Amino acid sequence: MNDVMKRIKIQIPPSATEQTAIAAVLSDMDAELSLLTARRDKTRDLKQAMMQERLTGKTRLV
């Protein structure tokens, strides 16, 4: 396995500015993913609460 690892070539962006820009994009993507995950969880909880109200008869659909 070490021989395989030695043959792997990893390209690194040449300038620190480019590396910083890439890191910023990845950080933004991570933040957006966290927001979307929170929104999904909140929507799931709301749906669960609405279904519970329907099952208990508190809310009726006409």
Backbone bond lengths (Angstrom), bond angles and torsions (degrees), N, CA, C in turn:
res aa  C-N    CA-C-N  psi(-1)  N-CA   C-N-CA  omega(-1)  CA-C   N-CA-C  phi
1 M - - - 1.459 - - 1.523 110.09 -
2 N 1.304 119.24 -35.46 1.457 121.42 179.27 1.521 111.65 -62.54
3 D 1.326 117.55 -34.81 1.456 120.66 177.94 1.525 110.86 -63.68
4 V 1.332 115.54 -39.79 1.457 120.01 178.61 1.523 109.90 -65.22
5 M 1.310 116.54 -43.59 1.467 120.75 -179.38 1.532 111.15 -63.67
6 K 1.297 117.69 -34.43 1.463 121.32 -179.71 1.524 111.73 -68.82
7 R 1.326 117.38 -27.36 1.461 120.92 -177.39 1.525 113.23 -86.80
8 I 1.317 117.87 -10.76 1.460 120.96 -179.76 1.527 109.36 -75.18
9 K 1.330 114.85 127.69 1.459 120.29 178.04 1.517 108.82 -105.92
10 I 1.315 115.98 130.52 1.457 122.01 179.32 1.525 107.59 -115.03
11 Q 1.316 115.42 123.95 1.459 119.57 178.36 1.525 109.03 -89.21
12 I 1.302 115.09 130.35 1.461 121.83 179.23 1.516 107.93 -113.34
13 P 1.342 117.74 134.34 1.464 119.59 178.14 1.531 110.13 -54.79
14 P 1.332 116.78 139.29 1.460 120.78 -172.21 1.530 114.97 -66.76
15 S 1.308 118.29 -34.30 1.464 118.55 -174.52 1.523 111.37 -110.69
16 A 1.309 114.58 152.16 1.465 120.87 177.72 1.526 110.33 -65.74
17 T 1.332 116.82 -31.70 1.468 120.64 178.98 1.523 110.34 -63.61
18 E 1.312 116.37 -43.63 1.458 120.51 179.43 1.527 110.64 -66.48
19 Q 1.321 117.25 -39.74 1.460 120.90 177.54 1.529 110.47 -63.02
20 T 1.329 116.27 -40.75 1.466 120.87 178.85 1.522 110.69 -64.75
21 A 1.341 116.77 -40.76 1.464 120.75 178.98 1.526 110.76 -63.38
22 I 1.320 116.49 -42.25 1.470 120.72 178.66 1.531 110.14 -63.77
23 A 1.325 116.34 -42.90 1.466 120.37 178.85 1.525 110.89 -62.84
24 A 1.335 117.05 -37.63 1.468 120.60 179.30 1.528 110.85 -65.35
25 V 1.325 116.68 -42.23 1.469 120.32 178.32 1.525 110.34 -63.28
26 L 1.310 116.85 -43.57 1.466 120.19 179.09 1.524 111.56 -64.30
27 S 1.318 117.12 -37.90 1.468 120.76 177.52 1.526 111.00 -65.86
28 D 1.335 116.67 -41.21 1.467 120.33 177.36 1.526 110.97 -62.72
29 M 1.327 115.77 -41.87 1.460 120.02 178.32 1.527 110.89 -62.78
30 D 1.318 116.60 -40.13 1.461 121.22 179.11 1.530 110.75 -64.55
31 A 1.334 116.46 -41.91 1.463 120.63 178.90 1.524 110.58 -64.53
32 E 1.330 117.09 -42.74 1.464 120.54 179.48 1.521 110.71 -65.38
33 L 1.315 116.66 -39.55 1.462 120.45 177.78 1.531 110.92 -62.75
34 S 1.322 116.87 -39.79 1.470 120.52 177.75 1.526 110.91 -63.49
35 L 1.341 116.58 -41.99 1.466 119.99 178.34 1.526 111.21 -63.96
36 L 1.325 116.59 -43.90 1.463 119.89 -179.96 1.527 111.61 -65.54
37 T 1.314 116.86 -36.85 1.464 120.56 177.87 1.528 110.30 -65.31
38 A 1.331 116.45 -43.42 1.468 120.29 178.16 1.521 110.72 -63.19
39 R 1.340 116.64 -41.00 1.468 120.70 179.44 1.523 110.50 -64.42
40 R 1.340 116.53 -41.71 1.467 120.55 178.34 1.524 110.77 -62.04
41 D 1.329 116.49 -44.52 1.460 120.31 -179.67 1.523 111.57 -63.77
42 K 1.334 116.13 -40.52 1.466 120.51 179.53 1.529 110.12 -65.28
43 T 1.328 116.71 -42.25 1.465 120.80 178.56 1.520 110.89 -64.46
44 R 1.321 116.54 -40.53 1.466 120.86 178.55 1.529 110.54 -62.35
45 D 1.335 116.95 -42.80 1.461 120.83 178.83 1.528 111.41 -64.62
46 L 1.337 116.14 -40.25 1.466 120.44 178.65 1.528 110.47 -64.06
47 K 1.320 116.46 -43.33 1.464 120.31 178.13 1.524 110.63 -61.71
48 Q 1.317 116.52 -41.89 1.470 120.70 179.28 1.528 110.43 -62.02
49 A 1.324 116.35 -42.24 1.468 120.10 179.80 1.524 110.74 -65.45
50 M 1.321 116.64 -41.29 1.465 119.83 179.10 1.526 111.06 -64.60
51 M 1.324 117.17 -41.00 1.451 120.34 178.35 1.527 110.84 -64.94
52 Q 1.320 116.45 -37.97 1.462 120.20 179.19 1.530 110.57 -64.07
53 E 1.338 116.48 -40.48 1.469 119.90 177.80 1.521 110.97 -64.03
54 R 1.318 116.37 -39.10 1.464 119.85 178.80 1.523 110.67 -65.55
55 L 1.348 116.42 -41.64 1.458 119.86 -177.53 1.532 111.89 -68.68
56 T 1.319 117.59 -33.59 1.468 120.25 -179.21 1.523 111.74 -83.43
57 G 1.324 117.83 -9.11 1.453 120.58 178.03 1.515 113.67 87.75
58 K 1.317 119.62 4.54 1.455 121.51 179.07 1.525 110.57 -66.11
59 T 1.317 116.31 -36.50 1.450 121.23 -178.20 1.520 108.10 -118.97
60 R 1.333 114.92 130.53 1.456 119.90 178.16 1.515 109.17 -118.70
61 L 1.304 115.40 140.23 1.454 120.22 175.80 1.526 108.98 -94.21
62 V 1.317 115.58 136.56 1.452 120.47 -178.37 1.523 109.67 -94.80
